[in-house]
Amino acid sequence: MRPGFSYTWVCERVPDMSKRVLEYEVDGTTVGLYRLSEETEDLYHVLPSEYEIDKETAGLVLSVKESLIDSHPSDIDLSNPSQIKNYVKKRGSKLIKKLAEKEDLDLGENRKKEMQRVDYLSRILAKYTAGYAVVETLLKDPNVEDIYIDAPSENNNIYVEISGLKGIRDKCRTNIYLSQKDMKSILSRFRSESGKPFSEAFPVLETELEEYGTRVTAIGDPLSPDGMALALRRRDSEPWTLPKLIKVGSLTPTAAGLLSFLVDGRSTILVAGSRGAGKTTLLGALMLEFPKSQRILTIEDTRELPSREMQRLDYNIQSMLVDSSLEEGGMNADQALRVSLRLGESSLVLGEVRGQEARTLYEAMRAGTAGSAVMGTIHGNSPDSIYERVVHDMGISKESFSATDVVVIAGIMRPGGMQKRKRTVTHISEYDDESFDDLMEFKETLLPTDHLRKGSKKIGDIARSWGLTYEETIKNIELRAYIREKMVEASEKKSDDLLSPKWVARVNDKFWNLIEEHHHSGSYDDIKEEWTTWYQERIRYE
């Protein structure tokens, strides 16, 4: 079914062999999630509220839509989505009332009802004229992580990936079939809003939907011979933190304590994993373990790291945005990296290590000019595969690779071979003397190794630079683990807000202040007791 003002079809019927697991509302539209017992995917079923309006009202919206499409206001910035939508709603409201009066359509029994109806119809108008049609409903659903529209779009269900809902598989097909006409309309908006070309000569478009915190990749002919296709990947509305990763089972408290210690110890850390394993999420969480006094420079081709959120929390951070490999004319990652090395003493965070910048980076690390700490993501599923990729594929010498201190592997697991996936850290390994040694490894859960407890070179190096014994350094890691475990326990009793970046910053600031106050006595028991008293007092009224 579809109303006249939309060219996208939705299937109203739910398959017979299905069981509804969950139902909720998104922007006035009911979303039903169904378990399909005889299939390997589940169903995301949506019937937009505007699809259920009567035929006469749908005709009214269509008439106004056609009238607006024919008009071209000269004072509107076509690259500003909110400005266009506001114009459509304002102009559309006037046309709806005028046309309804002309056709003798009843919009409400009194003035208040009429105004509410006009406002509702003008929002529909904006959605299907200046917005993203039915796709907008998916973009507004906080449970939808990714959206995939394959070519030819009118013959294929839209697919979504769901995050964090029990009883539902990660990947769901929807009951939506996006028409080529609506696909062209949506892509036209992406093109005008981004100012980037999209044609046979430039069949790839990458842009950001700031309003929805979503990264867009579109492909077209000749790269996609069956028509245009879309992938929309959402950024999290709030950056992830190490305590939050503990709560969802991606980390253990000990692993979080170790990673916090390594960041604080100014280590070189590569976060590796396959696509979708959560590398950037983990990297962003690690950035929050820097003290606010540490200057940070980030280099990325799409804004996925939590730089702006950290600035609002008074972190000292500067972002550098570079062109992706698909674009030309701007500064690339290697050029930006060379500039960053001249911007003063800073920690460097690279969104992804993958090209010529890797050679520059390792040269700077060996020469000691790459900053206090270096972190970045890289594709690979094991420490050894990272070595192979950097040394053999990227041409970095074995001697230069030794500047890598730690590799963290973010993995995707399918417990028992189920379709539902779980993101978890599977290895934390240090590189020393041309080989890797696991500090923590996954055996049903992430566990510390004897190498961590007794013989880590990196932990020993940090211990010496801090004037600590190895045993005292292990106590430091254990205290960090204890703090994050207590944060998770408190969130379960009170609110997940206690796992937010704001609280991580407060907790870390208190930890470092206590370390300074007690550094002469070196009593971690005293620090632990004092921190616990402070934390319980602070969260009492949360």
C-alpha positions as CSV (number, residue, x, y, z in Angstrom):
1,M,0.0,0.0,0.0
2,R,1.0,3.6,-0.5
3,P,-0.8,7.0,-0.5
4,G,-0.7,9.2,-3.6
5,F,2.0,11.6,-2.3
6,S,4.5,8.8,-1.8
7,Y,6.1,6.4,-4.3
8,T,7.3,4.0,-1.7
9,W,5.4,0.8,-0.9
10,V,5.0,-0.8,2.4
11,C,3.6,-4.3,2.9
12,E,0.8,-4.2,5.5
13,R,0.5,-8.0,6.1
14,V,2.7,-9.7,8.6
15,P,3.9,-13.3,7.6
16,D,1.9,-16.1,9.1
17,M,4.8,-17.8,10.8
18,S,5.8,-14.8,12.9
19,K,5.7,-13.8,16.5
20,R,5.6,-10.2,17.7
21,V,8.5,-9.6,20.2
22,L,8.3,-5.9,20.7
23,E,6.2,-2.9,19.7
24,Y,6.9,0.8,20.2
25,E,6.3,4.2,18.6
26,V,8.6,6.4,16.5
27,D,7.4,9.8,15.7
28,G,3.7,8.8,16.0
29,T,4.3,5.6,13.9
30,T,4.0,2.1,15.4
31,V,7.0,-0.2,14.9
32,G,6.6,-3.9,15.4
33,L,9.5,-6.3,15.7
34,Y,8.7,-9.9,14.7
35,R,10.6,-13.1,15.2
36,L,10.4,-15.2,12.0
37,S,10.8,-18.7,13.3
38,E,11.5,-20.4,10.0
39,E,14.0,-17.8,8.7
40,T,17.5,-16.5,9.7
41,E,16.3,-12.9,9.8
42,D,13.6,-11.1,11.7
43,L,11.0,-8.5,10.5
44,Y,11.0,-4.8,11.2
45,H,7.4,-3.9,10.4
46,V,6.3,-0.3,10.1
47,L,3.1,1.3,8.8
48,P,3.7,5.0,8.8
49,S,0.8,6.9,10.3
50,E,0.6,9.1,7.2
51,Y,-0.1,6.0,5.1
52,E,-3.4,5.5,6.9
53,I,-5.0,8.9,6.2
54,D,-8.1,9.0,4.0
55,K,-8.0,9.2,0.3
56,E,-9.3,12.8,0.1
57,T,-6.7,14.1,2.6
58,A,-3.9,12.2,0.8
59,G,-5.0,13.9,-2.4
60,L,-4.9,17.3,-0.7
61,V,-1.2,16.6,0.4
62,L,-0.3,15.5,-3.1
63,S,-1.8,18.6,-4.7
64,V,0.1,20.9,-2.3
65,K,3.3,18.8,-2.8
66,E,3.1,19.2,-6.6
67,S,2.5,23.0,-6.2
68,L,5.6,23.3,-3.9
69,I,7.8,21.3,-6.3
70,D,7.0,23.7,-9.1
71,S,8.0,26.7,-7.0
72,H,11.7,27.7,-6.6
73,P,12.2,30.2,-3.7
74,S,15.3,32.3,-4.3
75,D,15.9,33.1,-0.6
76,I,16.4,29.5,0.6
77,D,19.8,27.9,1.1
78,L,19.4,24.5,-0.6
79,S,22.3,23.1,1.4
80,N,20.5,23.7,4.6
81,P,17.9,20.9,5.3
82,S,16.2,22.6,8.3
83,Q,15.8,25.8,6.4
84,I,14.1,24.0,3.5
85,K,11.9,22.0,5.8
86,N,10.8,25.1,7.7
87,Y,9.9,26.8,4.4
88,V,7.9,23.8,3.2
89,K,6.0,23.6,6.5
90,K,5.3,27.3,6.6
91,R,4.3,27.6,2.9
92,G,2.6,24.3,2.9
93,S,0.3,25.2,5.9
94,K,-1.0,28.2,4.0
95,L,-1.6,26.1,0.8
96,I,-3.3,23.3,2.8
97,K,-5.8,25.6,4.4
98,K,-6.4,27.4,1.1
99,L,-7.0,24.3,-0.9
100,A,-9.0,22.6,1.8
101,E,-11.3,25.5,1.9
102,K,-11.6,25.5,-1.9
103,E,-12.5,21.8,-2.0
104,D,-14.7,22.0,1.1
105,L,-12.6,19.5,3.1
106,D,-13.2,19.4,6.8
107,L,-9.9,19.7,8.7
108,G,-11.4,19.9,12.2
109,E,-14.4,20.5,14.3
110,N,-13.0,23.7,15.8
111,R,-10.1,26.1,15.4
112,K,-7.8,24.2,17.7
113,K,-8.4,20.9,15.9
114,E,-8.0,22.5,12.5
115,M,-4.6,24.0,13.5
116,Q,-3.4,20.6,14.8
117,R,-4.5,18.9,11.6
118,V,-2.8,21.5,9.4
119,D,0.4,21.2,11.4
120,Y,0.3,17.4,11.1
121,L,-0.3,17.5,7.3
122,S,2.5,20.2,6.8
123,R,4.9,17.9,8.6
124,I,4.0,15.0,6.3
125,L,4.5,17.5,3.4
126,A,8.0,18.4,4.6
127,K,8.9,14.7,5.1
128,Y,7.9,13.8,1.5
129,T,9.0,17.0,-0.2
130,A,12.2,18.2,1.7
131,G,12.9,15.1,3.8
132,Y,13.8,11.5,3.3
133,A,10.3,10.0,2.9
134,V,9.7,6.7,4.8
135,V,13.5,6.4,5.4
136,E,13.1,9.3,7.8
137,T,11.1,7.1,10.1
138,L,14.0,4.6,10.2
139,L,16.5,7.4,10.8
140,K,14.4,8.6,13.8
141,D,14.3,5.2,15.4
142,P,17.1,5.1,18.1
143,N,17.1,1.3,17.9
144,V,18.2,1.3,14.3
145,E,21.9,1.3,13.9
146,D,22.4,0.8,10.1
147,I,20.1,1.0,7.0
148,Y,20.8,-0.8,3.8
149,I,19.0,-0.2,0.5
150,D,20.1,-2.5,-2.3
151,A,19.6,-2.0,-6.1
152,P,17.1,-2.2,-7.6
153,S,15.5,-0.6,-4.6
154,E,11.9,-1.1,-5.7
155,N,12.4,-4.9,-5.8
156,N,14.3,-5.3,-2.5
157,N,13.2,-4.9,1.1
158,I,15.1,-2.2,3.0
159,Y,17.3,-3.9,5.6
160,V,18.2,-2.5,9.0
161,E,20.5,-3.5,11.8
162,I,19.1,-3.4,15.3
163,S,21.2,-2.7,18.4
164,G,20.6,-3.8,21.9
165,L,17.1,-5.4,21.8
166,K,16.6,-8.8,23.4
167,G,14.8,-11.5,21.5
168,I,15.5,-9.9,18.1
169,R,18.4,-10.8,15.7
170,D,20.7,-8.0,14.7
171,K,19.7,-7.9,11.0
172,C,16.1,-7.4,10.1
173,R,14.3,-7.0,6.8
174,T,11.7,-4.3,6.7
175,N,8.3,-4.3,5.0
176,I,9.4,-1.2,2.9
177,Y,10.2,-1.1,-0.8
178,L,11.8,2.3,-1.8
179,S,10.9,3.3,-5.3
180,Q,13.5,4.6,-7.8
181,K,11.7,7.9,-7.9
182,D,12.0,8.4,-4.1
183,M,15.6,7.1,-4.2
184,K,16.5,9.7,-6.8
185,S,14.8,12.4,-4.8
186,I,16.7,11.4,-1.6
187,L,20.0,11.3,-3.4
188,S,19.3,14.6,-5.0
189,R,19.0,16.1,-1.5
190,F,22.2,14.4,-0.4
191,R,24.0,15.9,-3.3
192,S,22.6,19.5,-2.9
193,E,23.2,19.4,0.9
194,S,26.8,18.1,0.6
195,G,27.8,20.0,-2.5
196,K,29.4,16.9,-3.8
197,P,29.0,15.4,-7.3
198,F,27.1,12.2,-8.0
199,S,26.8,11.0,-11.6
200,E,28.2,8.3,-13.9
201,A,31.5,10.1,-13.8
202,F,31.4,10.2,-10.0
203,P,29.3,7.1,-9.0
204,V,30.2,7.3,-5.3
205,L,28.9,9.9,-2.8
206,E,29.9,10.0,0.8
207,T,28.4,12.6,3.1
208,E,27.0,13.1,6.6
209,L,23.5,13.7,7.9
210,E,24.3,15.9,10.9
211,E,20.6,16.0,11.9
212,Y,20.6,12.2,12.4
213,G,24.2,11.6,13.3
214,T,24.5,9.3,10.2
215,R,27.2,8.6,7.7
216,V,25.9,8.1,4.1
217,T,27.5,6.1,1.3
218,A,25.7,6.0,-2.0
219,I,26.7,4.2,-5.2
220,G,25.2,4.4,-8.7
221,D,25.7,3.4,-12.3
222,P,28.1,2.2,-13.6
223,L,29.5,1.0,-10.3
224,S,26.0,-0.4,-9.4
225,P,24.6,-1.5,-12.8
226,D,21.1,-2.3,-11.3
227,G,20.6,1.3,-10.1
228,M,21.4,3.4,-7.0
229,A,22.1,1.8,-3.6
230,L,22.5,3.3,-0.2
231,A,24.1,2.5,3.2
232,L,23.4,4.7,6.1
233,R,25.4,4.1,9.3
234,R,24.5,5.8,12.5
235,R,26.9,7.3,15.0
236,D,26.0,6.9,18.6
237,S,24.2,10.0,20.0
238,E,26.6,9.9,23.0
239,P,30.1,8.6,22.9
240,W,30.7,5.2,24.5
241,T,32.9,4.9,27.6
242,L,34.9,2.0,29.0
243,P,32.3,1.5,31.8
244,K,29.5,1.4,29.3
245,L,31.4,-1.3,27.3
246,I,31.8,-3.3,30.5
247,K,28.0,-3.1,31.0
248,V,27.2,-4.5,27.6
249,G,29.8,-7.3,27.9
250,S,32.4,-6.0,25.4
251,L,35.0,-5.6,28.1
252,T,35.8,-6.8,31.6
253,P,36.6,-4.4,34.5
254,T,40.2,-5.7,34.4
255,A,40.5,-5.1,30.7
256,A,39.1,-1.5,31.1
257,G,41.6,-0.9,33.9
258,L,44.5,-2.1,31.8
259,L,43.5,0.0,28.8
260,S,43.0,3.1,31.0
261,F,46.5,2.5,32.4
262,L,48.1,2.1,29.0
263,V,46.5,5.3,27.7
264,D,47.6,7.2,30.8
265,G,51.1,5.6,30.2
266,R,51.3,7.3,26.8
267,S,51.4,4.1,24.8
268,T,51.1,3.5,21.1
269,I,47.9,1.5,20.7
270,L,46.4,0.1,17.5
271,V,42.7,-0.9,17.8
272,A,42.1,-3.6,15.2
273,G,39.1,-5.7,14.0
274,S,36.9,-6.4,11.1
275,R,34.3,-3.9,9.7
276,G,31.5,-3.3,12.2
277,A,33.5,-4.8,15.1
278,G,33.4,-1.6,17.1
279,K,36.9,-0.3,16.5
280,T,36.0,3.4,16.4
281,T,33.6,3.0,19.3
282,L,36.5,1.6,21.4
283,L,38.9,4.2,20.2
284,G,36.5,7.0,21.2
285,A,36.2,5.4,24.7
286,L,39.9,5.2,25.0
287,M,40.2,8.9,24.2
288,L,38.2,9.7,27.3
289,E,40.9,8.1,29.4
290,F,43.3,11.0,28.6
291,P,43.6,13.6,31.3
292,K,42.1,16.9,30.4
293,S,45.5,18.5,30.6
294,Q,46.7,16.3,27.7
295,R,46.5,18.0,24.3
296,I,44.9,15.7,21.7
297,L,45.0,16.0,17.9
298,T,42.6,13.8,15.8
299,I,42.8,13.0,12.1
300,E,39.9,11.4,10.4
301,D,38.0,11.5,7.0
302,T,34.5,11.4,8.6
303,R,33.6,12.8,11.9
304,E,33.2,9.7,14.1
305,L,35.5,10.4,17.0
306,P,33.9,12.2,20.0
307,S,36.0,15.4,19.6
308,R,33.2,17.9,19.9
309,E,31.6,16.2,22.9
310,M,35.0,16.1,24.6
311,Q,35.5,19.8,24.0
312,R,32.2,20.5,25.7
313,L,33.7,18.7,28.7
314,D,36.8,20.9,28.6
315,Y,39.2,18.4,27.1
316,N,42.1,20.0,25.2
317,I,41.4,18.6,21.7
318,Q,41.9,19.7,18.1
319,S,40.2,17.9,15.1
320,M,41.6,17.7,11.6
321,L,39.2,16.5,8.9
322,V,40.8,15.2,5.7
323,D,39.5,14.0,2.3
324,S,38.7,10.3,1.9
325,S,40.5,8.3,-0.8
326,L,37.5,8.7,-3.0
327,E,37.8,12.5,-3.1
328,E,40.2,14.9,-4.6
329,G,41.2,18.5,-4.0
330,G,41.6,18.7,-0.2
331,M,44.2,17.6,2.3
332,N,44.8,13.9,2.6
333,A,45.7,12.0,5.8
334,D,49.4,12.0,5.2
335,Q,49.6,15.7,4.6
336,A,47.4,16.3,7.8
337,L,49.7,14.1,9.8
338,R,52.8,16.0,8.7
339,V,51.0,19.3,9.7
340,S,50.0,17.8,13.1
341,L,53.7,17.0,13.9
342,R,54.4,20.8,13.7
343,L,51.4,21.7,15.9
344,G,53.2,21.2,19.2
345,E,53.4,18.3,21.8
346,S,50.1,16.4,21.5
347,S,48.7,12.9,21.6
348,L,47.8,11.7,18.1
349,V,44.6,9.8,17.3
350,L,44.0,8.6,13.8
351,G,40.5,7.5,12.7
352,E,42.1,4.8,10.5
353,V,45.7,3.9,9.7
354,R,45.7,2.6,6.1
355,G,47.8,4.5,3.5
356,Q,50.9,6.6,3.0
357,E,50.3,8.2,6.4
358,A,51.4,4.9,8.1
359,R,55.0,5.4,6.8
360,T,55.0,9.0,8.0
361,L,53.5,8.0,11.4
362,Y,56.1,5.2,12.1
363,E,58.9,7.5,11.0
364,A,57.7,10.1,13.5
365,M,57.2,7.5,16.3
366,R,60.8,6.1,15.8
367,A,62.2,9.7,15.8
368,G,60.2,10.5,18.9
369,T,58.3,13.4,17.3
370,A,54.9,11.7,17.1
371,G,53.6,13.1,20.4
372,S,52.9,11.8,23.9
373,A,50.8,8.9,22.7
374,V,49.5,7.5,19.4
375,M,46.3,5.6,18.9
376,G,44.4,4.6,15.8
377,T,42.3,1.9,14.2
378,I,43.3,-0.6,11.6
379,H,41.6,-3.5,9.8
380,G,42.8,-7.0,11.0
381,N,41.5,-9.9,13.1
382,S,44.6,-10.8,15.1
383,P,47.9,-9.3,16.3
384,D,49.9,-11.3,13.7
385,S,47.6,-10.1,10.9
386,I,48.3,-6.5,11.9
387,Y,52.0,-7.1,11.7
388,E,51.6,-8.7,8.3
389,R,49.5,-5.8,7.0
390,V,51.7,-3.0,8.4
391,V,55.1,-4.6,7.5
392,H,54.3,-6.4,4.3
393,D,51.3,-4.5,2.8
394,M,52.2,-1.0,3.9
395,G,55.9,-1.4,3.6
396,I,56.9,-0.4,7.2
397,S,60.1,-2.0,8.3
398,K,60.2,-4.5,11.2
399,E,62.4,-2.0,13.1
400,S,59.8,0.8,12.7
401,F,56.9,-1.5,13.7
402,S,58.6,-2.0,17.0
403,A,57.2,1.5,17.9
404,T,53.9,-0.2,18.3
405,D,53.3,-1.0,22.0
406,V,49.9,-2.7,22.1
407,V,47.4,-4.1,19.7
408,V,43.8,-4.4,20.9
409,I,41.5,-6.8,18.9
410,A,37.8,-5.9,18.7
411,G,36.0,-9.0,17.6
412,I,32.5,-10.1,16.5
413,M,31.4,-13.3,18.1
414,R,28.4,-15.5,17.4
415,P,27.8,-17.5,20.6
416,G,26.9,-21.1,19.7
417,G,26.8,-20.2,16.0
418,M,23.7,-18.0,16.4
419,Q,22.9,-15.3,13.9
420,K,22.9,-12.7,16.7
421,R,26.3,-11.2,17.1
422,K,28.2,-9.9,20.1
423,R,31.0,-7.4,19.9
424,T,33.8,-8.0,22.4
425,V,37.5,-7.4,22.9
426,T,39.3,-10.7,22.3
427,H,43.0,-9.8,22.7
428,I,45.1,-7.2,24.3
429,S,48.6,-7.9,23.2
430,E,52.0,-6.1,23.5
431,Y,54.7,-6.2,20.8
432,D,58.2,-7.0,22.0
433,D,61.3,-8.4,20.2
434,E,59.5,-9.3,17.0
435,S,56.7,-11.2,18.6
436,F,53.4,-10.6,20.4
437,D,52.6,-11.5,24.0
438,D,49.0,-11.6,25.2
439,L,48.3,-9.4,28.2
440,M,44.7,-10.6,28.1
441,E,43.0,-13.2,26.0
442,F,39.5,-14.5,25.5
443,K,38.6,-17.8,27.1
444,E,34.8,-17.6,27.5
445,T,35.6,-14.2,28.9
446,L,38.6,-11.8,28.7
447,L,41.2,-13.0,31.2
448,P,44.6,-11.7,32.3
449,T,47.7,-13.8,31.4
450,D,50.7,-14.6,33.5
451,H,52.6,-12.3,31.2
452,L,50.5,-9.4,32.4
453,R,50.9,-10.3,36.1
454,K,54.7,-10.8,36.0
455,G,56.6,-9.9,32.8
456,S,55.1,-7.2,30.6
457,K,57.8,-5.0,29.1
458,K,55.5,-2.1,28.5
459,I,54.0,-2.1,32.0
460,G,57.5,-2.3,33.3
461,D,58.6,0.7,31.2
462,I,55.6,2.7,32.5
463,A,56.3,1.6,36.1
464,R,59.9,2.8,35.9
465,S,58.8,6.2,34.3
466,W,56.4,6.6,37.2
467,G,58.8,5.6,39.9
468,L,56.8,2.5,40.8
469,T,57.5,-1.1,41.3
470,Y,55.9,-3.7,39.0
471,E,53.7,-4.8,41.9
472,E,52.5,-1.2,42.6
473,T,51.7,-0.8,38.9
474,I,49.5,-3.9,39.0
475,K,47.7,-2.4,42.0
476,N,47.2,0.8,40.0
477,I,45.5,-1.2,37.2
478,E,43.4,-3.1,39.8
479,L,42.2,0.2,41.3
480,R,41.2,1.5,37.9
481,A,39.3,-1.8,37.3
482,Y,37.6,-1.4,40.7
483,I,36.5,2.1,39.9
484,R,34.9,1.2,36.6
485,E,33.2,-1.9,38.1
486,K,31.7,0.4,40.8
487,M,30.4,2.8,38.1
488,V,28.6,-0.1,36.4
489,E,27.1,-1.4,39.7
490,A,25.9,2.1,40.4
491,S,24.3,2.5,37.0
492,E,22.3,-0.7,37.5
493,K,20.8,0.7,40.7
494,K,20.3,4.2,39.5
495,S,20.8,5.3,35.8
496,D,23.0,4.7,32.8
497,D,23.8,8.4,32.9
498,L,26.4,7.4,35.5
499,L,28.4,5.8,32.6
500,S,28.4,8.9,30.5
501,P,31.5,10.8,29.3
502,K,30.7,13.5,31.9
503,W,30.9,11.0,34.7
504,V,34.0,9.3,33.3
505,A,35.7,12.7,33.2
506,R,34.7,13.5,36.8
507,V,35.7,10.1,38.1
508,N,39.1,10.2,36.3
509,D,39.8,13.7,37.6
510,K,39.2,12.6,41.1
511,F,41.4,9.5,40.7
512,W,44.3,11.5,39.4
513,N,43.9,14.1,42.2
514,L,44.0,11.3,44.8
515,I,47.1,9.8,43.1
516,E,48.9,13.1,43.5
517,E,47.8,13.6,47.1
518,H,48.9,10.1,48.1
519,H,52.0,9.6,45.9
520,H,54.4,9.8,48.8
521,S,52.6,7.1,50.8
522,G,51.9,5.0,47.8
523,S,48.9,3.4,49.6
524,Y,46.4,2.3,47.0
525,D,44.1,1.0,49.8
526,D,43.8,4.6,51.1
527,I,43.1,5.9,47.6
528,K,40.5,3.2,47.1
529,E,38.7,4.0,50.3
530,E,38.8,7.8,49.8
531,W,37.6,7.5,46.2
532,T,34.7,5.2,47.2
533,T,33.5,7.6,49.9
534,W,33.7,10.5,47.4
535,Y,31.8,8.6,44.7
536,Q,29.0,7.4,46.9
537,E,28.5,11.0,48.1
538,R,28.4,12.3,44.6
539,I,25.9,9.8,43.2
540,R,23.6,9.9,46.2
541,Y,21.2,12.4,44.6
542,E,21.5,11.3,41.0
